């Protein structure tokens, strides 16, 4: 009897220890002002500069995803573009807009990199190459977000609703960079059956996605097939950052918000 009690006690100690370890190892939930931030550090360290902190929230309020990731050519993967200061100076990547000439909202967009550098330019460099968290930027985010539709996760902003209500008007064309093209027909919303029994069906809307992505962000790099059901994928793959997970694990509303996709009642 004592032997059994000893074994049970040992098992309880092990389980409790594992539980504590698992709890201690759980990641801190990303704060709304930090969600979507990307650290770019391909060359900064070698140049003895802090890495660049790119804020998606401040850019997606002004421009569509398609404009940056198709017309300008930013890779969808962190570090995939390998941006250099010399390329910015020539007007590529960040330098496409941050050239000191482009105007947005009645103001000129600051120049990202310049061949003529003085001591006064150090503060301009620090706008992107941030050595520490900037409380002013955090305050700017919450001031920006306070009058926008709320969401439970991610930035805490329902970007889709904000665009539909005209609270933000993301630009999708940049003169000298974008090419004028005729609008393609948008497919109707369709239902996808979940592989887990009892979950509500998924409603996928091309209309909602094309507002931000056009067709080119998703096809053919993320989804090769353009016919419903042709591309096969699973939730584990999405959680790994593939398919829908390319955006919905990092920038668009996160995967923990299940009811944003699984919304159609199960047919009994």
C-alpha positions in Angstrom: 0.0 0.0 0.0 2.8 2.4 0.9 4.5 1.5 -2.4 1.4 2.4 -4.3 1.0 5.7 -2.4 4.7 6.5 -3.1 4.3 5.9 -6.9 1.1 8.0 -7.0 2.8 10.8 -5.1 5.8 10.7 -7.5 3.5 10.8 -10.5 1.6 13.8 -9.1 4.9 15.7 -8.5 6.0 15.0 -12.0 2.7 16.1 -13.5 2.6 19.2 -11.4 6.2 20.1 -12.4 5.3 19.6 -16.1 2.3 21.8 -15.7 4.4 24.5 -14.1 7.0 24.2 -16.7 4.4 24.5 -19.5 2.8 27.5 -17.9 6.2 29.2 -17.4 7.1 28.6 -21.1 3.9 30.1 -22.5 4.7 33.1 -24.7 3.5 36.5 -23.7 0.6 37.7 -25.7 1.7 40.4 -28.2 0.5 43.8 -27.3 -1.8 45.5 -29.8 0.8 48.2 -30.7 3.4 45.5 -31.3 1.3 43.1 -33.3 2.6 42.9 -36.9 5.9 44.7 -36.1 8.8 43.2 -38.1 12.4 43.3 -37.2 14.7 43.8 -40.3 18.3 43.0 -39.5 20.0 41.6 -42.7 22.7 44.3 -42.8 22.1 46.7 -39.9 24.4 44.9 -37.3 27.3 44.9 -39.7 26.8 48.6 -40.3 26.8 49.1 -36.5 23.2 50.2 -36.5 20.2 48.9 -34.5 17.8 46.8 -36.6 14.9 48.4 -38.3 11.5 48.0 -36.6 8.8 48.1 -39.3 5.3 48.8 -38.1 2.6 47.3 -40.2 -0.2 49.2 -38.5 1.0 52.6 -39.5 1.5 51.5 -43.1 -1.6 49.4 -43.6 -3.8 52.4 -42.6 -2.4 54.2 -45.6 -1.6 51.6 -48.3 -2.9 48.2 -49.4 -0.8 45.1 -48.9 -0.8 44.6 -52.7 0.9 47.9 -53.3 3.9 47.1 -51.1 4.2 43.3 -51.7 3.5 43.3 -55.4 4.2 46.7 -57.0 7.1 47.7 -54.7 8.3 44.1 -54.3 8.7 43.4 -50.6 8.9 39.7 -49.8 6.2 38.2 -47.6 8.8 36.6 -45.3 10.8 38.5 -42.7 14.3 39.2 -44.0 13.4 37.9 -47.5 13.9 41.2 -49.2 17.4 41.9 -47.9 17.0 45.7 -48.1 20.1 47.8 -48.4 20.5 51.5 -47.8 22.0 51.9 -51.3 18.8 50.5 -52.8 16.7 52.9 -50.7 18.8 55.8 -52.0 18.0 54.7 -55.6 14.3 54.7 -54.9 13.7 51.0 -54.3 11.8 49.3 -51.5 11.5 51.8 -48.5 13.0 54.5 -50.7 10.0 54.2 -53.1 8.0 56.3 -50.7 10.5 57.5 -48.2 12.4 59.8 -50.7 11.7 63.2 -49.3 9.5 64.1 -52.3 6.3 61.9 -52.1 3.4 63.7 -50.4 0.8 61.9 -48.3 -1.9 63.7 -46.3 -0.5 67.1 -47.2 2.9 66.3 -45.9 6.1 65.1 -47.5 7.2 61.6 -46.5 10.6 61.7 -44.8 13.6 60.4 -46.7 14.8 57.0 -45.4 18.5 57.0 -46.5 20.6 59.8 -48.0 24.1 60.0 -49.4 24.6 63.4 -47.8 24.7 62.6 -44.1 25.2 65.1 -41.2 25.0 64.8 -37.5 21.5 66.2 -37.6 20.4 63.2 -39.7 21.0 60.8 -36.8 17.5 61.5 -35.4 16.0 60.6 -38.9 17.9 57.3 -38.9 16.5 56.5 -35.4 13.0 56.7 -36.8 13.6 53.3 -38.3 16.8 52.0 -36.7 15.3 51.9 -33.1 17.7 50.9 -30.4 14.9 50.8 -27.8 11.1 51.0 -27.6 9.7 54.3 -28.4 6.9 55.3 -25.9 5.8 58.1 -28.3 5.1 55.6 -31.1 3.1 53.5 -28.6 1.0 56.5 -27.6 0.5 57.4 -31.3 -0.9 53.9 -32.0 -3.5 54.1 -29.2 -4.5 57.6 -30.3 -4.9 56.3 -33.9 -6.8 53.2 -32.8 -9.2 54.8 -30.3 -11.9 55.8 -32.9 -11.6 52.7 -35.1 -13.8 49.5 -34.9 -12.5 47.2 -32.2 -11.4 43.6 -32.5 -10.5 41.1 -29.8 -7.1 40.0 -31.1 -4.1 41.3 -33.1 -3.9 45.1 -33.2 -7.3 45.2 -31.5 -8.6 46.9 -34.7 -11.1 45.5 -37.1 -9.3 46.7 -40.3 -11.9 45.3 -42.6 -14.7 47.2 -40.9 -12.6 50.4 -40.8 -12.1 50.2 -44.5 -15.7 49.4 -45.2 -16.8 52.5 -43.2 -14.3 54.8 -44.9 -12.4 55.4 -41.7 -9.2 54.5 -43.5 -8.7 54.7 -47.3 -5.7 52.6 -48.2 -4.0 53.7 -51.5 -3.6 51.0 -54.1 -1.8 52.9 -56.9 1.5 54.7 -56.9 2.4 56.8 -59.9 5.6 55.7 -61.6 5.5 52.3 -59.8 2.0 50.8 -60.3 0.5 49.8 -63.7 -3.0 50.7 -64.5 -5.0 47.6 -65.2 -8.7 46.7 -65.7 -10.6 45.2 -62.7 -11.0 41.4 -62.7 -14.3 39.8 -61.9 -14.5 38.9 -58.2 -15.7 35.4 -57.3 -18.6 35.0 -55.0 -18.2 34.0 -51.4 -18.1 30.2 -50.9 -18.2 27.7 -48.0 -15.4 25.3 -47.0 -16.1 22.3 -44.9 -13.9 21.9 -41.8 -12.1 18.6 -41.2 -13.1 18.6 -37.5 -16.7 17.5 -37.0 -18.9 20.0 -35.3 -17.0 23.1 -36.2 -19.0 25.8 -38.2 -18.2 25.9 -41.9 -15.7 28.4 -43.2 -16.9 31.3 -45.4 -14.2 32.6 -47.6 -14.7 35.9 -49.2 -12.6 36.9 -52.3 -14.2 40.4 -52.1 -12.8 41.1 -48.6 -9.4 39.9 -49.5 -9.1 41.6 -52.9 -9.6 45.0 -51.3 -6.2 44.6 -49.6 -4.4 42.0 -51.7 -5.8 42.2 -55.2 -5.3 38.7 -56.7 -1.5 38.9 -57.0 -0.6 38.6 -53.3 -2.2 35.2 -52.9 -1.9 33.8 -56.4 0.2 32.0 -57.5 2.9 32.3 -54.8 0.7 31.3 -51.8 -2.2 29.5 -53.5 -1.1 27.9 -56.8 -4.5 26.8 -57.8 -7.3 29.3 -58.6 -10.1 26.8 -58.6 -11.9 26.0 -55.4 -10.6 22.8 -53.8 -7.5 22.5 -56.1 -5.0 23.4 -53.4 -5.0 21.0 -50.4 -3.9 22.3 -47.0 -4.5 21.7 -43.3 -4.7 23.7 -40.1 -1.3 22.4 -38.9 0.2 23.8 -42.1 -1.6 27.1 -41.6 -0.2 27.3 -38.0 3.2 26.7 -39.5 2.8 30.0 -41.5 1.8 28.4 -44.8 -1.3 29.2 -47.0 -3.7 31.4 -44.9 -1.0 31.4 -42.2 1.3 33.6 -44.3 -0.7 36.6 -43.1 -2.9 35.2 -40.3 0.0 34.3 -38.0 1.7 37.6 -38.2 -0.1 40.6 -39.6 -3.8 39.9 -40.4 -6.1 38.9 -37.5 -4.5 35.8 -35.8 -5.7 32.3 -35.9 -7.0 32.3 -32.3 -9.9 34.3 -33.6 -11.6 31.2 -34.9 -15.0 32.8 -35.4 -13.8 35.2 -38.0 -13.5 32.3 -40.4 -15.7 29.5 -39.0 -19.0 31.4 -39.2 -21.5 29.4 -41.1 -23.7 27.2 -38.9 -23.2 23.4 -39.2 -25.9 21.8 -41.3 -27.4 18.9 -39.2 
